[in-house]
Amino acid sequence: MPPEELDRMTDDIVAALKTVYDPEIPADIYELGLIYRVDIDDDRNVAIDMTLTAPGCPVAGEMPGWVENAVSTVQGVQSVKVSMVFDPPWDQSRMSDEARVALDMW
């Protein structure tokens, strides 16, 4: 895959991830630091490792589907596989400054 296409797909995937929100927190999952890994292979299949703010999150069963649906709309993506991981455990240090401002967590 040409580097410029990989860059475009990466940017578009990040934009798609930013449309998915944790329903209990007014910040998107990307800025919250819930996305641990995004890998795009040469066949344009996307593998995503993500976590939750807490393993007992009420939407734990639904959120991977939301992520898959959002990323599958990106032009050029052939397939999306989302894996839920809990190692390392999520903590507030993974949040972006944007999420910290939105949640007033300084």
Secondary structure, DSSP 8 states (H G I E B T S, - for coil): --HHHHHHHHHHHHHHHTT-B-TTSSSBTTTTT-EEEEEE-TT-EEEEEE--SSTT-TTTTTHHHHHHHHHHTSTT--EEEEEE--SS---GGGS-HHHHHHHT--
